[in-house]
């Protein structure tokens, strides 16, 4: 956990109070964490889950350049997931 002192606007204070009440949270710190959990993904891409890495591990050599066929295979396995993130981490272009 990271401790931080924040200056927030009155509107932000109202938003945190609503989230705190809506989810029955103990304090504004928990409300801020809940807000980040709900809306943070719009701004920051989360790390991929294990399912994505398992799909990649099925390939013979994911660190080497993949053929177009292999890229499509990975893209299909990652359908609806953060495929562009995985390809980027491997230094590959997303199909």
MOCORBEL-V5065 format. One line per field, one symbol per residue. ss: DSSP state (A for helix, B for strand, O for the rest). psi: psi as a letter, one per 30 degrees, with the letter a starting at -180 (. if undefined). burial: I if it has 24 or more other C-alpha atoms within 12 Angstrom, else O. Layout:
BEGIN
ss=???
psi=???
burial=???
END
This chain:
BEGIN
ss=OOOOOOOOOAAAAAAAAAAAAAOOOOOAAAAAAAAAAAAAAAOOOOOOOAAAAAAAAOOOOOOOOOOAAAAAAAAAAOOOOOAAAAAAAOOOOOO
psi=kkkkkkjlleeeeeeeeeeeeeghlflfeeeeeeeeeeffffekklklleeeeeeeffleifflkkleeeeeeeeefgkgaieeeeeeegglkk.
burial=OOOOOOOOOOOOOOOIIOIOOOOOOOOIOOIIOIIOOOOOOOOOOOOOOOOIIOIIOOOOOIOOOIOOOIIOOIIOOIOOOIIIOIIOOOOOOIO
END
